[in-house]
């Protein structure tokens, strides 16, 4: 049984002509403010304010930055500045370092330091270092059958 997979899920429906409902509301609010201002202020001030309101409405309705609409960017900016920031990986108090004389380091400490660095790198980047490419083994390998007999067979690597 086959199911129909929805496509273009991220595209909003056009309700009023080529405009989506959200775009139409932005333009309609700017038009309504312009109509109210037409009857309440001078003609030159009305023209300036109407251009300003329609410019803001057009930016909110049609402009996208990196695929995100302007209202979503403005909301994210407000939330960023409104909420306090928490830095979790910074130490609260820096330890005071004291100068010491030369210290001898054993081989075990060096090896444990490398292990710690690799674990730290994995935590920071979320992955391990790239593994070096494996060397190709010989073309033939010797294997043992269930009967115990040893035979040579050609090795095939599917990489």
TABEL-V683385 format. One record per residue. N is the residue number from 1. RES is the residue in one small letter. SS is DSSP state (A for helix, B for strand, O for the rest). PSI is psi in degrees with one decimal (NA if undefined). Layout:
n/res/ss/psi
N/RES/SS/PSI
N/RES/SS/PSI
This chain:
n/res/ss/psi
1/x/O/130.4
2/x/O/142.5
3/x/O/148.3
4/x/O/126.4
5/x/O/126.1
6/x/O/140.8
7/x/O/160.6
8/x/O/49.5
9/x/O/-30.9
10/x/O/-3.0
11/x/O/126.5
12/x/O/154.8
13/x/O/140.9
14/x/B/123.1
15/x/B/-51.5
16/x/B/98.0
17/x/O/-131.9
18/x/O/2.7
19/x/B/145.3
20/x/B/170.6
21/x/A/-42.1
22/x/A/-44.9
23/x/A/-41.5
24/x/A/-39.7
25/x/A/-43.0
26/x/A/-46.7
27/x/A/-38.0
28/x/A/-39.2
29/x/A/-42.5
30/x/A/-40.2
31/x/A/-39.6
32/x/A/-42.7
33/x/A/-39.2
34/x/A/-40.5
35/x/A/-40.4
36/x/A/-40.7
37/x/A/-26.9
38/x/A/-36.7
39/x/A/-6.8
40/x/A/-15.9
41/x/O/172.8
42/x/O/160.3
43/x/A/-42.2
44/x/A/-37.8
45/x/A/-37.5
46/x/A/-43.0
47/x/A/-43.7
48/x/A/-47.2
49/x/A/-36.0
50/x/A/-43.4
51/x/A/-41.3
52/x/A/-49.1
53/x/A/-42.5
54/x/A/-32.3
55/x/A/-44.3
56/x/A/-42.9
57/x/A/-41.1
58/x/A/-39.7
59/x/A/-44.5
60/x/A/-34.2
61/x/A/-38.2
62/x/A/-23.4
63/x/O/134.9
64/x/B/139.8
65/x/B/118.9
66/x/O/37.1
67/x/O/2.3
68/x/B/134.3
69/x/B/155.3
70/x/A/-42.2
71/x/A/-36.7
72/x/A/-37.5
73/x/A/-42.7
74/x/A/-40.8
75/x/A/-41.5
76/x/A/-39.4
77/x/A/-42.3
78/x/A/-43.8
79/x/A/-36.5
80/x/A/-45.1
81/x/A/-23.1
82/x/A/-40.6
83/x/O/143.2
84/x/O/149.1
85/x/O/141.8
86/x/O/122.6
87/x/O/109.1
88/x/O/-25.4
89/x/O/1.4
90/x/O/137.5
91/x/O/147.6
92/x/O/-43.1
93/x/O/130.9
94/x/O/135.3
95/x/O/142.1
96/x/O/126.7
97/x/O/134.7
98/x/O/140.5
99/x/O/130.7
100/x/O/167.2
101/x/O/-178.0
102/x/O/141.1
103/x/O/134.0
104/x/O/133.7
105/x/O/131.1
106/x/O/166.3
107/x/A/-35.8
108/x/A/-37.7
109/x/A/-37.2
110/x/A/-44.7
111/x/A/-42.4
112/x/A/-31.7
113/x/A/-39.5
114/x/A/-39.7
115/x/A/-40.8
116/x/A/-40.1
117/x/A/-40.6
118/x/A/-37.7
119/x/A/-41.1
120/x/A/-42.1
121/x/A/-39.0
122/x/A/-39.6
123/x/A/-41.3
124/x/A/-44.1
125/x/A/-17.2
126/x/O/8.1
127/x/O/165.8
128/x/O/170.7
129/x/O/155.2
130/x/O/135.6
131/x/O/140.4
132/x/O/148.9
133/x/O/138.2
134/x/O/144.1
135/x/O/141.8
136/x/O/132.9
137/x/O/-179.7
138/x/O/160.8
139/x/O/-26.9
140/x/B/144.1
141/x/B/154.0
142/x/B/130.2
143/x/B/164.0
144/x/B/126.7
145/x/O/172.2
146/x/O/-28.6
147/x/O/-9.2
148/x/O/-8.6
149/x/O/138.6
150/x/B/134.6
151/x/B/157.4
152/x/B/137.3
153/x/B/151.6
154/x/B/135.1
155/x/O/133.1
156/x/O/120.5
157/x/O/123.7
158/x/O/88.6
159/x/O/NA
